[in-house]
């Protein structure tokens, strides 16, 4: 439970701050959801947070995959130029 101060501030309970790794100064978006309030912590750099997420999902890098797909398309075009 949190209590709203006269300045409109609340304290997020310590266990929740620890679980979400919330540090002083983190920006939090406040949104209304029907009759509730939704607090959404903003990551410092969302792109950095996603880095490495797909690592290991593919046997080869993106450049190699695109080159293979291009070569396959070119080979199809050579077999039947009317489809190009």
KELO-788576 format. One record per residue (C-alpha): residue number from 1; x, y, z; residue in three letters. Coordinates in nm, 2 decimals. Layout:
<pt><kolmar>NUM</kolmar><x>X</x><y>Y</y><z>Z</z><drennu>ALA</drennu></pt>
...
REM end
This chain:
<pt><kolmar>1</kolmar><x>0.00</x><y>0.00</y><z>0.00</z><drennu>UNK</drennu></pt>
<pt><kolmar>2</kolmar><x>0.12</x><y>0.35</y><z>-0.08</z><drennu>UNK</drennu></pt>
<pt><kolmar>3</kolmar><x>-0.01</x><y>0.68</y><z>0.06</z><drennu>UNK</drennu></pt>
<pt><kolmar>4</kolmar><x>-0.06</x><y>0.99</y><z>-0.16</z><drennu>UNK</drennu></pt>
<pt><kolmar>5</kolmar><x>0.12</x><y>1.29</y><z>-0.02</z><drennu>UNK</drennu></pt>
<pt><kolmar>6</kolmar><x>-0.01</x><y>1.65</y><z>-0.03</z><drennu>UNK</drennu></pt>
<pt><kolmar>7</kolmar><x>0.23</x><y>1.70</y><z>-0.33</z><drennu>UNK</drennu></pt>
<pt><kolmar>8</kolmar><x>0.07</x><y>1.41</y><z>-0.52</z><drennu>UNK</drennu></pt>
<pt><kolmar>9</kolmar><x>0.37</x><y>1.18</y><z>-0.46</z><drennu>UNK</drennu></pt>
<pt><kolmar>10</kolmar><x>0.37</x><y>0.81</y><z>-0.37</z><drennu>UNK</drennu></pt>
<pt><kolmar>11</kolmar><x>0.64</x><y>0.58</y><z>-0.25</z><drennu>UNK</drennu></pt>
<pt><kolmar>12</kolmar><x>0.68</x><y>0.26</y><z>-0.44</z><drennu>UNK</drennu></pt>
<pt><kolmar>13</kolmar><x>0.74</x><y>-0.02</y><z>-0.19</z><drennu>UNK</drennu></pt>
<pt><kolmar>14</kolmar><x>1.10</x><y>-0.14</y><z>-0.15</z><drennu>UNK</drennu></pt>
<pt><kolmar>15</kolmar><x>1.04</x><y>-0.50</y><z>-0.25</z><drennu>UNK</drennu></pt>
<pt><kolmar>16</kolmar><x>0.88</x><y>-0.38</y><z>-0.58</z><drennu>UNK</drennu></pt>
<pt><kolmar>17</kolmar><x>1.17</x><y>-0.14</y><z>-0.65</z><drennu>UNK</drennu></pt>
<pt><kolmar>18</kolmar><x>1.42</x><y>-0.42</y><z>-0.59</z><drennu>UNK</drennu></pt>
<pt><kolmar>19</kolmar><x>1.24</x><y>-0.67</y><z>-0.81</z><drennu>UNK</drennu></pt>
<pt><kolmar>20</kolmar><x>1.22</x><y>-0.42</y><z>-1.10</z><drennu>UNK</drennu></pt>
<pt><kolmar>21</kolmar><x>1.57</x><y>-0.27</y><z>-1.03</z><drennu>UNK</drennu></pt>
<pt><kolmar>22</kolmar><x>1.42</x><y>0.08</y><z>-1.00</z><drennu>UNK</drennu></pt>
<pt><kolmar>23</kolmar><x>1.69</x><y>0.34</y><z>-0.90</z><drennu>UNK</drennu></pt>
<pt><kolmar>24</kolmar><x>1.64</x><y>0.70</y><z>-0.80</z><drennu>UNK</drennu></pt>
<pt><kolmar>25</kolmar><x>1.59</x><y>0.92</y><z>-1.10</z><drennu>UNK</drennu></pt>
<pt><kolmar>26</kolmar><x>1.43</x><y>0.66</y><z>-1.33</z><drennu>UNK</drennu></pt>
<pt><kolmar>27</kolmar><x>1.15</x><y>0.80</y><z>-1.55</z><drennu>UNK</drennu></pt>
<pt><kolmar>28</kolmar><x>0.81</x><y>0.64</y><z>-1.50</z><drennu>UNK</drennu></pt>
<pt><kolmar>29</kolmar><x>0.52</x><y>0.69</y><z>-1.73</z><drennu>UNK</drennu></pt>
<pt><kolmar>30</kolmar><x>0.19</x><y>0.72</y><z>-1.55</z><drennu>UNK</drennu></pt>
<pt><kolmar>31</kolmar><x>-0.13</x><y>0.62</y><z>-1.74</z><drennu>UNK</drennu></pt>
<pt><kolmar>32</kolmar><x>-0.49</x><y>0.58</y><z>-1.65</z><drennu>UNK</drennu></pt>
<pt><kolmar>33</kolmar><x>-0.64</x><y>0.24</y><z>-1.71</z><drennu>UNK</drennu></pt>
<pt><kolmar>34</kolmar><x>-1.02</x><y>0.25</y><z>-1.64</z><drennu>UNK</drennu></pt>
<pt><kolmar>35</kolmar><x>-1.03</x><y>0.32</y><z>-1.26</z><drennu>UNK</drennu></pt>
<pt><kolmar>36</kolmar><x>-0.67</x><y>0.22</y><z>-1.21</z><drennu>UNK</drennu></pt>
<pt><kolmar>37</kolmar><x>-0.33</x><y>0.39</y><z>-1.24</z><drennu>UNK</drennu></pt>
<pt><kolmar>38</kolmar><x>-0.06</x><y>0.21</y><z>-1.44</z><drennu>UNK</drennu></pt>
<pt><kolmar>39</kolmar><x>0.31</x><y>0.29</y><z>-1.37</z><drennu>UNK</drennu></pt>
<pt><kolmar>40</kolmar><x>0.55</x><y>0.20</y><z>-1.65</z><drennu>UNK</drennu></pt>
<pt><kolmar>41</kolmar><x>0.93</x><y>0.24</y><z>-1.58</z><drennu>UNK</drennu></pt>
<pt><kolmar>42</kolmar><x>1.12</x><y>0.37</y><z>-1.89</z><drennu>UNK</drennu></pt>
<pt><kolmar>43</kolmar><x>1.44</x><y>0.20</y><z>-1.97</z><drennu>UNK</drennu></pt>
<pt><kolmar>44</kolmar><x>1.74</x><y>0.43</y><z>-2.02</z><drennu>UNK</drennu></pt>
<pt><kolmar>45</kolmar><x>1.81</x><y>0.30</y><z>-2.38</z><drennu>UNK</drennu></pt>
<pt><kolmar>46</kolmar><x>1.55</x><y>0.07</y><z>-2.52</z><drennu>UNK</drennu></pt>
<pt><kolmar>47</kolmar><x>1.77</x><y>-0.03</y><z>-2.82</z><drennu>UNK</drennu></pt>
<pt><kolmar>48</kolmar><x>2.05</x><y>-0.12</y><z>-2.58</z><drennu>UNK</drennu></pt>
<pt><kolmar>49</kolmar><x>1.81</x><y>-0.34</y><z>-2.38</z><drennu>UNK</drennu></pt>
<pt><kolmar>50</kolmar><x>1.72</x><y>-0.54</y><z>-2.69</z><drennu>UNK</drennu></pt>
<pt><kolmar>51</kolmar><x>2.09</x><y>-0.59</y><z>-2.79</z><drennu>UNK</drennu></pt>
<pt><kolmar>52</kolmar><x>2.17</x><y>-0.96</y><z>-2.81</z><drennu>UNK</drennu></pt>
<pt><kolmar>53</kolmar><x>1.81</x><y>-1.07</y><z>-2.78</z><drennu>UNK</drennu></pt>
<pt><kolmar>54</kolmar><x>1.82</x><y>-1.28</y><z>-3.10</z><drennu>UNK</drennu></pt>
<pt><kolmar>55</kolmar><x>2.17</x><y>-1.41</y><z>-3.05</z><drennu>UNK</drennu></pt>
<pt><kolmar>56</kolmar><x>2.19</x><y>-1.78</y><z>-3.12</z><drennu>UNK</drennu></pt>
<pt><kolmar>57</kolmar><x>1.86</x><y>-1.80</y><z>-3.29</z><drennu>UNK</drennu></pt>
<pt><kolmar>58</kolmar><x>2.02</x><y>-1.83</y><z>-3.64</z><drennu>UNK</drennu></pt>
<pt><kolmar>59</kolmar><x>2.31</x><y>-2.04</y><z>-3.76</z><drennu>UNK</drennu></pt>
<pt><kolmar>60</kolmar><x>2.44</x><y>-1.75</y><z>-3.97</z><drennu>UNK</drennu></pt>
<pt><kolmar>61</kolmar><x>2.46</x><y>-1.38</y><z>-3.96</z><drennu>UNK</drennu></pt>
<pt><kolmar>62</kolmar><x>2.20</x><y>-1.15</y><z>-4.13</z><drennu>UNK</drennu></pt>
<pt><kolmar>63</kolmar><x>2.44</x><y>-1.05</y><z>-4.42</z><drennu>UNK</drennu></pt>
<pt><kolmar>64</kolmar><x>2.51</x><y>-1.42</y><z>-4.51</z><drennu>UNK</drennu></pt>
<pt><kolmar>65</kolmar><x>2.13</x><y>-1.50</y><z>-4.50</z><drennu>UNK</drennu></pt>
<pt><kolmar>66</kolmar><x>2.05</x><y>-1.20</y><z>-4.73</z><drennu>UNK</drennu></pt>
<pt><kolmar>67</kolmar><x>2.32</x><y>-1.30</y><z>-4.97</z><drennu>UNK</drennu></pt>
<pt><kolmar>68</kolmar><x>2.20</x><y>-1.66</y><z>-4.98</z><drennu>UNK</drennu></pt>
<pt><kolmar>69</kolmar><x>1.84</x><y>-1.54</y><z>-5.04</z><drennu>UNK</drennu></pt>
<pt><kolmar>70</kolmar><x>1.96</x><y>-1.31</y><z>-5.32</z><drennu>UNK</drennu></pt>
<pt><kolmar>71</kolmar><x>2.16</x><y>-1.58</y><z>-5.48</z><drennu>UNK</drennu></pt>
<pt><kolmar>72</kolmar><x>1.86</x><y>-1.82</y><z>-5.47</z><drennu>UNK</drennu></pt>
<pt><kolmar>73</kolmar><x>1.64</x><y>-1.55</y><z>-5.63</z><drennu>UNK</drennu></pt>
<pt><kolmar>74</kolmar><x>1.90</x><y>-1.49</y><z>-5.91</z><drennu>UNK</drennu></pt>
<pt><kolmar>75</kolmar><x>1.93</x><y>-1.87</y><z>-5.97</z><drennu>UNK</drennu></pt>
<pt><kolmar>76</kolmar><x>1.55</x><y>-1.89</y><z>-6.02</z><drennu>UNK</drennu></pt>
<pt><kolmar>77</kolmar><x>1.56</x><y>-1.59</y><z>-6.25</z><drennu>UNK</drennu></pt>
<pt><kolmar>78</kolmar><x>1.82</x><y>-1.76</y><z>-6.47</z><drennu>UNK</drennu></pt>
<pt><kolmar>79</kolmar><x>1.61</x><y>-2.08</y><z>-6.49</z><drennu>UNK</drennu></pt>
<pt><kolmar>80</kolmar><x>1.30</x><y>-1.90</y><z>-6.60</z><drennu>UNK</drennu></pt>
<pt><kolmar>81</kolmar><x>1.36</x><y>-1.54</y><z>-6.72</z><drennu>UNK</drennu></pt>
<pt><kolmar>82</kolmar><x>0.99</x><y>-1.49</y><z>-6.78</z><drennu>UNK</drennu></pt>
<pt><kolmar>83</kolmar><x>0.91</x><y>-1.50</y><z>-6.41</z><drennu>UNK</drennu></pt>
<pt><kolmar>84</kolmar><x>1.15</x><y>-1.21</y><z>-6.34</z><drennu>UNK</drennu></pt>
REM end
